C-alpha cells in the first residue's frame, strides 16, 4: 500500500529532476520518510496499549482479557460443549432443543487477530526485542 502512494510522487520526480542520482536520493528519502512515520505511529499505539494494561480499573485494563475469554468460551461452546450436549441428549433419548449458534466467521476473525498478536509478542520475546 505504501508503494502505491509513493509511486506517483517518484513518477513526478522524473518530470522535474534530470539528475538520476539526485532523483534516486529523493525517491529514497520519500520512501524512508513514509516508513519512519508508520513506525512512529505503531510505537505510539504500543505506548497507549501499555498505559491501558497498567491501569488500575478493570474496565480499562481488562477489556482485552475479557474479549479473549469471551472468544474462548464461544469457541469451546461451538466445537466442544454443544456437541457433548447433543450427544448426551441423543444417547439418553431426550429431544434435542435448538441450541444457540454464533457467527463463527466474525468470531474467528477476532480470535485469530488476538492469537496472532499473542504470537507476535512471543516472537518478540524469543528474539530479545523486548525485555519485559
PyMOL commands that place a pseudoatom at each C-alpha (Angstrom):
pseudoatom trace, name=CA, resn=UNK, resi=1, chain=A, elem=C, hetatm=0, pos=[0.000, 0.000, 0.000]
pseudoatom trace, name=CA, resn=UNK, resi=2, chain=A, elem=C, hetatm=0, pos=[2.818, 2.352, 0.850]
pseudoatom trace, name=CA, resn=UNK, resi=3, chain=A, elem=C, hetatm=0, pos=[4.436, 1.851, -2.540]
pseudoatom trace, name=CA, resn=UNK, resi=4, chain=A, elem=C, hetatm=0, pos=[1.106, 2.656, -4.216]
pseudoatom trace, name=CA, resn=UNK, resi=5, chain=A, elem=C, hetatm=0, pos=[1.156, 6.051, -2.520]
pseudoatom trace, name=CA, resn=UNK, resi=6, chain=A, elem=C, hetatm=0, pos=[4.825, 6.731, -3.207]
pseudoatom trace, name=CA, resn=UNK, resi=7, chain=A, elem=C, hetatm=0, pos=[4.909, 5.656, -6.874]
pseudoatom trace, name=CA, resn=UNK, resi=8, chain=A, elem=C, hetatm=0, pos=[3.029, 8.719, -8.206]
pseudoatom trace, name=CA, resn=UNK, resi=9, chain=A, elem=C, hetatm=0, pos=[5.381, 11.041, -6.336]
pseudoatom trace, name=CA, resn=UNK, resi=10, chain=A, elem=C, hetatm=0, pos=[8.501, 9.322, -7.624]
pseudoatom trace, name=CA, resn=UNK, resi=11, chain=A, elem=C, hetatm=0, pos=[6.957, 9.430, -11.102]
pseudoatom trace, name=CA, resn=UNK, resi=12, chain=A, elem=C, hetatm=0, pos=[6.735, 13.201, -10.801]
pseudoatom trace, name=CA, resn=UNK, resi=13, chain=A, elem=C, hetatm=0, pos=[10.418, 13.328, -9.944]
pseudoatom trace, name=CA, resn=UNK, resi=14, chain=A, elem=C, hetatm=0, pos=[11.158, 12.009, -13.451]
pseudoatom trace, name=CA, resn=UNK, resi=15, chain=A, elem=C, hetatm=0, pos=[9.484, 15.064, -14.951]
pseudoatom trace, name=CA, resn=UNK, resi=16, chain=A, elem=C, hetatm=0, pos=[11.196, 17.708, -12.824]
pseudoatom trace, name=CA, resn=UNK, resi=17, chain=A, elem=C, hetatm=0, pos=[14.638, 16.361, -11.924]
pseudoatom trace, name=CA, resn=UNK, resi=18, chain=A, elem=C, hetatm=0, pos=[17.052, 15.265, -14.625]
pseudoatom trace, name=CA, resn=UNK, resi=19, chain=A, elem=C, hetatm=0, pos=[19.985, 14.192, -12.422]
pseudoatom trace, name=CA, resn=UNK, resi=20, chain=A, elem=C, hetatm=0, pos=[19.476, 10.458, -11.902]
pseudoatom trace, name=CA, resn=UNK, resi=21, chain=A, elem=C, hetatm=0, pos=[21.432, 10.305, -8.614]
pseudoatom trace, name=CA, resn=UNK, resi=22, chain=A, elem=C, hetatm=0, pos=[19.532, 13.208, -7.095]
pseudoatom trace, name=CA, resn=UNK, resi=23, chain=A, elem=C, hetatm=0, pos=[16.242, 11.729, -8.286]
pseudoatom trace, name=CA, resn=UNK, resi=24, chain=A, elem=C, hetatm=0, pos=[17.079, 8.353, -6.686]
pseudoatom trace, name=CA, resn=UNK, resi=25, chain=A, elem=C, hetatm=0, pos=[18.121, 10.038, -3.439]
pseudoatom trace, name=CA, resn=UNK, resi=26, chain=A, elem=C, hetatm=0, pos=[14.851, 11.990, -3.244]
pseudoatom trace, name=CA, resn=UNK, resi=27, chain=A, elem=C, hetatm=0, pos=[12.806, 8.857, -4.011]
pseudoatom trace, name=CA, resn=UNK, resi=28, chain=A, elem=C, hetatm=0, pos=[14.661, 7.004, -1.262]
pseudoatom trace, name=CA, resn=UNK, resi=29, chain=A, elem=C, hetatm=0, pos=[14.127, 9.877, 1.195]
pseudoatom trace, name=CA, resn=UNK, resi=30, chain=A, elem=C, hetatm=0, pos=[10.401, 9.918, 0.438]
pseudoatom trace, name=CA, resn=UNK, resi=31, chain=A, elem=C, hetatm=0, pos=[10.100, 6.147, 0.910]
pseudoatom trace, name=CA, resn=UNK, resi=32, chain=A, elem=C, hetatm=0, pos=[12.024, 6.102, 4.185]
pseudoatom trace, name=CA, resn=UNK, resi=33, chain=A, elem=C, hetatm=0, pos=[10.087, 9.109, 5.489]
pseudoatom trace, name=CA, resn=UNK, resi=34, chain=A, elem=C, hetatm=0, pos=[6.797, 7.258, 4.980]
pseudoatom trace, name=CA, resn=UNK, resi=35, chain=A, elem=C, hetatm=0, pos=[8.166, 4.128, 6.665]
pseudoatom trace, name=CA, resn=UNK, resi=36, chain=A, elem=C, hetatm=0, pos=[9.506, 6.164, 9.580]
pseudoatom trace, name=CA, resn=UNK, resi=37, chain=A, elem=C, hetatm=0, pos=[6.138, 7.830, 10.050]
pseudoatom trace, name=CA, resn=UNK, resi=38, chain=A, elem=C, hetatm=0, pos=[4.340, 4.457, 10.008]
pseudoatom trace, name=CA, resn=UNK, resi=39, chain=A, elem=C, hetatm=0, pos=[6.858, 3.114, 12.529]
pseudoatom trace, name=CA, resn=UNK, resi=40, chain=A, elem=C, hetatm=0, pos=[6.271, 6.112, 14.824]
pseudoatom trace, name=CA, resn=UNK, resi=41, chain=A, elem=C, hetatm=0, pos=[2.510, 5.508, 14.686]
pseudoatom trace, name=CA, resn=UNK, resi=42, chain=A, elem=C, hetatm=0, pos=[2.999, 1.885, 15.735]
pseudoatom trace, name=CA, resn=UNK, resi=43, chain=A, elem=C, hetatm=0, pos=[5.239, 2.937, 18.627]
pseudoatom trace, name=CA, resn=UNK, resi=44, chain=A, elem=C, hetatm=0, pos=[2.659, 5.500, 19.772]
pseudoatom trace, name=CA, resn=UNK, resi=45, chain=A, elem=C, hetatm=0, pos=[-0.066, 2.829, 19.740]
pseudoatom trace, name=CA, resn=UNK, resi=46, chain=A, elem=C, hetatm=0, pos=[2.178, 0.493, 21.745]
pseudoatom trace, name=CA, resn=UNK, resi=47, chain=A, elem=C, hetatm=0, pos=[2.585, 3.208, 24.392]
pseudoatom trace, name=CA, resn=UNK, resi=48, chain=A, elem=C, hetatm=0, pos=[-1.198, 3.587, 24.600]
pseudoatom trace, name=CA, resn=UNK, resi=49, chain=A, elem=C, hetatm=0, pos=[-1.612, -0.183, 24.919]
pseudoatom trace, name=CA, resn=UNK, resi=50, chain=A, elem=C, hetatm=0, pos=[0.990, -0.325, 27.680]
pseudoatom trace, name=CA, resn=UNK, resi=51, chain=A, elem=C, hetatm=0, pos=[-0.687, 2.503, 29.603]
pseudoatom trace, name=CA, resn=UNK, resi=52, chain=A, elem=C, hetatm=0, pos=[-4.051, 0.738, 29.312]
pseudoatom trace, name=CA, resn=UNK, resi=53, chain=A, elem=C, hetatm=0, pos=[-2.592, -2.533, 30.569]
pseudoatom trace, name=CA, resn=UNK, resi=54, chain=A, elem=C, hetatm=0, pos=[-1.136, -0.824, 33.672]
pseudoatom trace, name=CA, resn=UNK, resi=55, chain=A, elem=C, hetatm=0, pos=[-4.370, 0.954, 34.556]
pseudoatom trace, name=CA, resn=UNK, resi=56, chain=A, elem=C, hetatm=0, pos=[-5.961, 0.089, 37.930]
pseudoatom trace, name=CA, resn=UNK, resi=57, chain=A, elem=C, hetatm=0, pos=[-9.513, -0.040, 36.612]
pseudoatom trace, name=CA, resn=UNK, resi=58, chain=A, elem=C, hetatm=0, pos=[-10.631, -3.403, 35.248]
pseudoatom trace, name=CA, resn=UNK, resi=59, chain=A, elem=C, hetatm=0, pos=[-12.745, -1.561, 32.683]
pseudoatom trace, name=CA, resn=UNK, resi=60, chain=A, elem=C, hetatm=0, pos=[-9.591, -0.088, 31.124]
pseudoatom trace, name=CA, resn=UNK, resi=61, chain=A, elem=C, hetatm=0, pos=[-7.021, -2.842, 31.677]
pseudoatom trace, name=CA, resn=UNK, resi=62, chain=A, elem=C, hetatm=0, pos=[-9.375, -5.791, 31.465]
pseudoatom trace, name=CA, resn=UNK, resi=63, chain=A, elem=C, hetatm=0, pos=[-11.106, -5.349, 28.127]
pseudoatom trace, name=CA, resn=UNK, resi=64, chain=A, elem=C, hetatm=0, pos=[-8.541, -7.358, 26.147]
pseudoatom trace, name=CA, resn=UNK, resi=65, chain=A, elem=C, hetatm=0, pos=[-8.588, -10.346, 28.523]
pseudoatom trace, name=CA, resn=UNK, resi=66, chain=A, elem=C, hetatm=0, pos=[-12.388, -10.143, 28.594]
pseudoatom trace, name=CA, resn=UNK, resi=67, chain=A, elem=C, hetatm=0, pos=[-12.559, -10.373, 24.801]
pseudoatom trace, name=CA, resn=UNK, resi=68, chain=A, elem=C, hetatm=0, pos=[-10.137, -13.298, 24.941]
pseudoatom trace, name=CA, resn=UNK, resi=69, chain=A, elem=C, hetatm=0, pos=[-12.279, -15.157, 27.497]
pseudoatom trace, name=CA, resn=UNK, resi=70, chain=A, elem=C, hetatm=0, pos=[-15.473, -14.447, 25.540]
pseudoatom trace, name=CA, resn=UNK, resi=71, chain=A, elem=C, hetatm=0, pos=[-13.902, -15.731, 22.315]
pseudoatom trace, name=CA, resn=UNK, resi=72, chain=A, elem=C, hetatm=0, pos=[-12.530, -18.776, 24.130]
pseudoatom trace, name=CA, resn=UNK, resi=73, chain=A, elem=C, hetatm=0, pos=[-15.904, -19.580, 25.703]
pseudoatom trace, name=CA, resn=UNK, resi=74, chain=A, elem=C, hetatm=0, pos=[-17.736, -19.199, 22.370]
pseudoatom trace, name=CA, resn=UNK, resi=75, chain=A, elem=C, hetatm=0, pos=[-15.097, -21.336, 20.642]
pseudoatom trace, name=CA, resn=UNK, resi=76, chain=A, elem=C, hetatm=0, pos=[-15.435, -24.033, 23.340]
pseudoatom trace, name=CA, resn=UNK, resi=77, chain=A, elem=C, hetatm=0, pos=[-19.241, -23.932, 23.087]
pseudoatom trace, name=CA, resn=UNK, resi=78, chain=A, elem=C, hetatm=0, pos=[-19.287, -24.215, 19.306]
pseudoatom trace, name=CA, resn=UNK, resi=79, chain=A, elem=C, hetatm=0, pos=[-16.754, -27.016, 18.919]
pseudoatom trace, name=CA, resn=UNK, resi=80, chain=A, elem=C, hetatm=0, pos=[-16.956, -28.977, 22.193]
pseudoatom trace, name=CA, resn=UNK, resi=81, chain=A, elem=C, hetatm=0, pos=[-19.717, -28.259, 24.664]
pseudoatom trace, name=CA, resn=UNK, resi=82, chain=A, elem=C, hetatm=0, pos=[-22.656, -28.094, 22.230]
pseudoatom trace, name=CA, resn=UNK, resi=83, chain=A, elem=C, hetatm=0, pos=[-21.514, -31.351, 20.623]
pseudoatom trace, name=CA, resn=UNK, resi=84, chain=A, elem=C, hetatm=0, pos=[-21.326, -33.062, 24.023]
pseudoatom trace, name=CA, resn=UNK, resi=85, chain=A, elem=C, hetatm=0, pos=[-24.808, -31.745, 24.906]
pseudoatom trace, name=CA, resn=UNK, resi=86, chain=A, elem=C, hetatm=0, pos=[-26.267, -33.033, 21.618]
pseudoatom trace, name=CA, resn=UNK, resi=87, chain=A, elem=C, hetatm=0, pos=[-24.564, -36.423, 22.078]
pseudoatom trace, name=CA, resn=UNK, resi=88, chain=A, elem=C, hetatm=0, pos=[-25.689, -36.751, 25.698]
pseudoatom trace, name=CA, resn=UNK, resi=89, chain=A, elem=C, hetatm=0, pos=[-29.291, -35.841, 24.903]
pseudoatom trace, name=CA, resn=UNK, resi=90, chain=A, elem=C, hetatm=0, pos=[-29.290, -38.225, 21.936]
pseudoatom trace, name=CA, resn=UNK, resi=91, chain=A, elem=C, hetatm=0, pos=[-27.905, -41.125, 23.974]
pseudoatom trace, name=CA, resn=UNK, resi=92, chain=A, elem=C, hetatm=0, pos=[-30.422, -40.591, 26.779]
pseudoatom trace, name=CA, resn=UNK, resi=93, chain=A, elem=C, hetatm=0, pos=[-33.296, -40.464, 24.276]
pseudoatom trace, name=CA, resn=UNK, resi=94, chain=A, elem=C, hetatm=0, pos=[-34.339, -36.912, 25.065]
pseudoatom trace, name=CA, resn=UNK, resi=95, chain=A, elem=C, hetatm=0, pos=[-35.413, -34.433, 22.443]
pseudoatom trace, name=CA, resn=UNK, resi=96, chain=A, elem=C, hetatm=0, pos=[-32.648, -32.143, 21.292]
pseudoatom trace, name=CA, resn=UNK, resi=97, chain=A, elem=C, hetatm=0, pos=[-33.618, -28.480, 21.506]
pseudoatom trace, name=CA, resn=UNK, resi=98, chain=A, elem=C, hetatm=0, pos=[-32.343, -25.888, 19.091]
pseudoatom trace, name=CA, resn=UNK, resi=99, chain=A, elem=C, hetatm=0, pos=[-29.062, -24.781, 20.613]
pseudoatom trace, name=CA, resn=UNK, resi=100, chain=A, elem=C, hetatm=0, pos=[-27.646, -21.273, 20.215]
pseudoatom trace, name=CA, resn=UNK, resi=101, chain=A, elem=C, hetatm=0, pos=[-25.092, -20.732, 17.476]
pseudoatom trace, name=CA, resn=UNK, resi=102, chain=A, elem=C, hetatm=0, pos=[-22.541, -17.995, 16.904]
pseudoatom trace, name=CA, resn=UNK, resi=103, chain=A, elem=C, hetatm=0, pos=[-21.341, -16.217, 13.798]
pseudoatom trace, name=CA, resn=UNK, resi=104, chain=A, elem=C, hetatm=0, pos=[-18.098, -18.170, 13.636]
pseudoatom trace, name=CA, resn=UNK, resi=105, chain=A, elem=C, hetatm=0, pos=[-16.724, -16.054, 10.786]
pseudoatom trace, name=CA, resn=UNK, resi=106, chain=A, elem=C, hetatm=0, pos=[-16.680, -12.930, 12.943]
pseudoatom trace, name=CA, resn=UNK, resi=107, chain=A, elem=C, hetatm=0, pos=[-15.531, -14.865, 15.989]
pseudoatom trace, name=CA, resn=UNK, resi=108, chain=A, elem=C, hetatm=0, pos=[-12.624, -16.445, 14.120]
pseudoatom trace, name=CA, resn=UNK, resi=109, chain=A, elem=C, hetatm=0, pos=[-11.570, -13.029, 12.784]
pseudoatom trace, name=CA, resn=UNK, resi=110, chain=A, elem=C, hetatm=0, pos=[-11.360, -11.589, 16.300]
pseudoatom trace, name=CA, resn=UNK, resi=111, chain=A, elem=C, hetatm=0, pos=[-9.840, -14.726, 17.834]
pseudoatom trace, name=CA, resn=UNK, resi=112, chain=A, elem=C, hetatm=0, pos=[-7.314, -15.109, 15.016]
pseudoatom trace, name=CA, resn=UNK, resi=113, chain=A, elem=C, hetatm=0, pos=[-6.276, -11.495, 15.393]
pseudoatom trace, name=CA, resn=UNK, resi=114, chain=A, elem=C, hetatm=0, pos=[-5.805, -11.893, 19.125]
pseudoatom trace, name=CA, resn=UNK, resi=115, chain=A, elem=C, hetatm=0, pos=[-3.853, -15.115, 18.709]
pseudoatom trace, name=CA, resn=UNK, resi=116, chain=A, elem=C, hetatm=0, pos=[-1.729, -13.513, 16.004]
pseudoatom trace, name=CA, resn=UNK, resi=117, chain=A, elem=C, hetatm=0, pos=[-0.862, -10.596, 18.263]
pseudoatom trace, name=CA, resn=UNK, resi=118, chain=A, elem=C, hetatm=0, pos=[-0.018, -13.040, 21.047]
pseudoatom trace, name=CA, resn=UNK, resi=119, chain=A, elem=C, hetatm=0, pos=[2.189, -14.978, 18.656]
pseudoatom trace, name=CA, resn=UNK, resi=120, chain=A, elem=C, hetatm=0, pos=[3.988, -11.805, 17.603]
pseudoatom trace, name=CA, resn=UNK, resi=121, chain=A, elem=C, hetatm=0, pos=[4.557, -10.923, 21.255]
pseudoatom trace, name=CA, resn=UNK, resi=122, chain=A, elem=C, hetatm=0, pos=[6.044, -14.375, 21.874]
pseudoatom trace, name=CA, resn=UNK, resi=123, chain=A, elem=C, hetatm=0, pos=[8.275, -13.961, 18.812]
pseudoatom trace, name=CA, resn=UNK, resi=124, chain=A, elem=C, hetatm=0, pos=[9.477, -10.573, 20.107]
pseudoatom trace, name=CA, resn=UNK, resi=125, chain=A, elem=C, hetatm=0, pos=[10.399, -12.094, 23.456]
pseudoatom trace, name=CA, resn=UNK, resi=126, chain=A, elem=C, hetatm=0, pos=[12.144, -15.018, 21.772]
pseudoatom trace, name=CA, resn=UNK, resi=127, chain=A, elem=C, hetatm=0, pos=[14.208, -12.707, 19.567]
pseudoatom trace, name=CA, resn=UNK, resi=128, chain=A, elem=C, hetatm=0, pos=[15.030, -10.447, 22.526]
pseudoatom trace, name=CA, resn=UNK, resi=129, chain=A, elem=C, hetatm=0, pos=[13.332, -7.406, 21.011]
pseudoatom trace, name=CA, resn=UNK, resi=130, chain=A, elem=C, hetatm=0, pos=[11.554, -6.685, 24.289]
pseudoatom trace, name=CA, resn=UNK, resi=131, chain=A, elem=C, hetatm=0, pos=[12.883, -7.003, 27.798]
pseudoatom trace, name=CA, resn=UNK, resi=132, chain=A, elem=C, hetatm=0, pos=[9.563, -7.496, 29.615]
for i in range(1, 132): cmd.bond("trace and resi %d" % i, "trace and resi %d" % (i + 1))
show_as sticks, trace
zoom trace
